[in-house]
């Protein structure tokens, strides 16, 4: 039956005319019948009709009633509601402004964060059936390595043996190519891919094409595909680039295609701008130890990721048995591509989403309170309307319409706010959040915003609407004009809302506070080296300097030049600079001479880099024992190494390691040379990648004994490092005009970058916490303000009976603080339960740190006190005479 | 003989309309006629109250209406009792009997 009523109303939307017409016709029939009867009785036709009409009495009113019953008219009354609502809102601009602002803040913040979460986590990746794409990694769980790159020989075996679960498998081999075509020489990050790579992703070129099968073979592989970004930046977005030749690494390569802008994989540390085909040479096929490939695979239809995982685990076990020297303990980690790309940021983003929803709840509570307070004032008006015959449903509809209006205004302002905020947030976000630049107003976000606006209208509108649509007519109309606060139950409701707000605000404050303390702790961590006066310049010289002698010569020349720059104190070379992402990150197994050797494949592994003697001085790493490298350590003298404190502590806890020997097998890819090294000294620890990770065991070989192709100049300056950068670059180019400088950074910038993600989370969560605090304060102020206004009469009596201003003050503040205390207590309990969710984001502080909890509670209490104080003071100014007379 | 026809309370009118329609679907004019006939002219429902009653009852779902052709081939809106209406009629009838019996008892007291 209500369905029919609904359908009637829908029909009525465009058939209002028809309905009226029908009613007319129906009544006309009746009139005609009456008229005929009258004529039969002997009246004249004119009289007959007149009499018939007269019998109806108020014809128009009957028609109106019929019209309304048949479905028409609801639109008009809705429109009436809206107009009335608008008038009401305009009449109290202060209230409207605060309510809309509160909603705008809540909805705006939510929209901004949701659009981010949507762009990064929810939207499917821009590849074909992305949930069927898996990434594969080598792991060594015994050594605590979960995701390591893959070696070519392993890749080939995996591919061959997994055809039951994967329809295709391919890899991407990170590489870099130098481009000298004009201006400064540049090094571009490239990925050499195997056949099937683009097919697995289902990606095709925007212009041109990707690679043909024959181009994966030697002789035909001088082709490249450009990324959209590179194409725009360096080649002006000109489609004519297709089929042109670029000289890369001194080889002419033909550009055959340009990828679309969405083609971005978060597999590599650095974004790739070039793709080229990888030729699988014999040498490559034999490499089983050196791990450097990123592997992708596509599941066969009807195969689940778990099945694939199980299959790969089996394959890994068999390989470990077949090749114990290299594959013992090596397993396979199989991850969906989605997980790989977003897994890291997911927890933080979800925490943010949760936090921002809390803010929205607080905003709703505030607006509900405001509406309740105002509703009390309107009670008389509503009582009169009810007495005049308005149905309760009509009143409820009226009030809900007003709430809806508020929600719409809040939504519109919120959208504007979020558009502005989104832009800001994206600019400040760290680099490793994929696709964040795509955050914006898309379909999903708009649906989300409409949804929550609607819900908030319901949430904060329903309660006041229900309360006030049933006004107690007697009560309201009897009171001689006095507006009543609405009695104890209403006050209790308002108080409950305020208590809830305070609790929520405290939860957010504590969350932000914990993050802040983590951040501060991190800042205080000693990275182990003096980062403030260091500049790093990284070059890859393999191509231009093929032999160790050439490399040593280049290095020496370059260091000389760099040291002559005024302002430079000293300069050294390393292959792994702390916090420089593009540093080499090599680890090798080793054994200690004179100790029983562990089983093959069970040797401990340590990190390994190459450095010159001055490197340690340049970055400020202290020498703790023994000596540094000196000019006697050369190619023809015994091989020596320096170890760091962590390595010493782990393997020589009670003895002096200097003079001891270690045996390193294989080492770097394709490295020949000695494998027994003598330890000549111990240097201090540095953190390499993140401030919050432990320093790792590592040893250093002198550059003179192992001149490397991937080197970083570490330059210590006496003056501001950034200012010297152009000069330093120029000096390097004096040594070789065609040698591109891959990366330049100051030590400070490197450390700061490593903290970018944390800083971002902190900023966001902190803003929410502040927002929540502001809203909670407004809430308390509003409620106390209103309550004291209602009690003016009572306060006047008290004062007339002898209460001093101080008594009144204590009374009002006491009540307010009671609310605050309850809220704080609840908030503490909630925070205790909820903050363990974010424990993975914390550093140096536990999720239940008492100091943070206590101090923030005090802050909130203090702010609440201030918020109560103003209304309290206003209460003391009440003139008892006026109050008593005030009715 | 009662010259003035008494005013009907609203609830009672509704019941009469339902009863009239329980004897068969009818247009508005016909409902008025039928009530007058059944009441043997002791009662006449004014148009001014009949149609509001019909519309009110229709809104509550006890009757439904649709277009039809009258006996003299004219287009008229016909009303018919719904299942809910039938149930409602039974309820109203029992209430009425109870009420009138009670009133009669009181009035019989001497």
Interface residues (C-beta under 8 A of the other chain):
Chain A: X1 X5 X22 X25 X26 X27 X29 X30 X32 X33 X34 X55 X56 X57 X58 X62 X65 X66 X69
Chain B: X27 X28 X29 X46 X47 X48 X51 X52 X55 X56 X58 X59 X61 X67 X70 X74 X75 X76 X77 X84
